[in-house]
Amino acid sequence: MTAGPLDATFAALADPTRRAILARLHSGEATVSELAAPFAMSQPAISKHLKVLERAGLISRGRDAQRRPCRLEPGALKEAAGWLETYRAFWEDRFQGLDDLLDELKEADDE
């Protein structure tokens, strides 16, 4: 993933309203009205959040007669998770090293 899309993904995820929208879309597609319902904000405000999510590739919007349902697009999240995975592996190695050192110290203390 290049810096541009990765930056857009993390910028979109930085906002709690957008994360809540993604969580809702995880259970299936929804209209703007449905997505706006749990928030104390206008539909135009929700639409702005949706545009950020759409530009980041996290959601897509379709057309179904009068409705414009939004749906989750997991590709960008998968790429962000892949980027984060390298850091998880790094920290696992560090913690394993710490565990090994603590085991050595405990064995030395027991002798």
C-alpha positions as CSV (number, residue, x, y, z in Angstrom):
1,M,0.0,0.0,0.0
2,T,1.4,3.4,-0.9
3,A,1.6,6.2,1.5
4,G,-1.3,8.1,0.0
5,P,-4.0,5.4,0.5
6,L,-2.5,4.3,3.8
7,D,-2.6,7.9,5.0
8,A,-6.2,8.3,3.9
9,T,-7.2,5.1,5.6
10,F,-5.7,6.0,9.0
11,A,-7.0,9.6,8.7
12,A,-10.5,8.2,8.1
13,L,-10.1,5.8,11.0
14,A,-9.0,8.6,13.3
15,D,-12.5,9.9,13.8
16,P,-14.8,8.0,16.2
17,T,-17.9,8.7,14.2
18,R,-16.4,7.2,11.1
19,R,-15.3,4.2,13.1
20,A,-18.8,3.8,14.4
21,I,-20.2,4.0,10.8
22,L,-17.8,1.3,9.7
23,A,-18.8,-0.9,12.7
24,R,-22.5,-0.5,11.6
25,L,-21.7,-1.3,8.0
26,H,-19.9,-4.5,9.2
27,S,-23.3,-6.0,9.8
28,G,-24.6,-5.0,6.3
29,E,-25.3,-2.2,4.0
30,A,-27.3,0.9,5.2
31,T,-28.6,4.1,3.8
32,V,-27.4,7.6,4.9
33,S,-30.6,7.9,7.0
34,E,-30.0,4.6,8.8
35,L,-26.4,5.6,9.4
36,A,-27.3,9.0,10.7
37,A,-30.0,7.7,13.2
38,P,-27.7,7.0,16.2
39,F,-25.8,10.3,15.9
40,A,-26.8,13.8,17.1
41,M,-25.8,15.3,13.8
42,S,-27.5,16.2,10.5
43,Q,-27.5,14.0,7.4
44,P,-25.2,16.4,5.6
45,A,-22.7,16.0,8.4
46,I,-23.0,12.2,8.1
47,S,-22.6,12.6,4.3
48,K,-19.3,14.4,4.9
49,H,-18.1,11.5,7.0
50,L,-19.2,9.1,4.3
51,K,-17.2,11.0,1.7
52,V,-14.1,10.7,3.7
53,L,-14.6,7.0,4.1
54,E,-15.4,6.6,0.4
55,R,-12.3,8.5,-0.7
56,A,-10.2,6.3,1.6
57,G,-11.7,3.2,-0.1
58,L,-13.3,2.0,3.1
59,I,-16.9,2.1,1.8
60,S,-18.7,2.3,-1.5
61,R,-22.1,3.6,-2.3
62,G,-24.5,2.0,-4.7
63,R,-27.8,3.0,-6.3
64,D,-31.0,1.0,-5.7
65,A,-33.9,2.9,-7.1
66,Q,-34.3,5.9,-4.7
67,R,-31.8,4.5,-2.2
68,R,-28.1,4.9,-2.1
69,P,-27.0,2.1,0.2
70,C,-23.5,2.2,1.6
71,R,-21.4,-0.9,2.1
72,L,-18.1,-1.8,3.7
73,E,-15.2,-2.3,1.4
74,P,-12.7,-4.5,3.3
75,G,-9.7,-4.1,1.0
76,A,-8.3,-0.9,2.5
77,L,-8.7,-2.2,6.0
78,K,-6.9,-5.4,5.0
79,E,-4.0,-3.4,3.6
80,A,-3.8,-1.3,6.8
81,A,-4.0,-4.5,8.9
82,G,-1.1,-5.9,6.9
83,W,1.0,-2.8,7.5
84,L,0.2,-3.0,11.3
85,E,1.1,-6.7,11.3
86,T,4.8,-5.9,10.8
87,Y,4.7,-4.0,14.1
88,R,2.8,-6.7,15.9
89,A,5.5,-9.2,14.9
90,F,8.2,-6.8,16.1
91,W,6.6,-6.4,19.5
92,E,6.0,-10.1,19.8
93,D,9.8,-10.7,19.3
94,R,10.6,-8.0,21.9
95,F,8.2,-9.5,24.4
96,Q,9.6,-13.0,23.8
97,G,13.1,-11.7,24.5
98,L,11.9,-10.1,27.7
99,D,10.2,-13.4,28.7
100,D,13.4,-15.3,28.0
101,L,15.4,-12.8,30.1
102,L,12.9,-13.0,33.0
103,D,13.1,-16.9,32.9
104,E,16.9,-16.7,33.0
105,L,16.8,-14.3,36.0
106,K,14.3,-16.5,37.8
107,E,16.5,-19.6,37.2
108,A,19.6,-17.7,38.5
109,D,17.6,-16.5,41.5
110,D,16.5,-20.1,42.3
111,E,20.1,-21.4,42.3
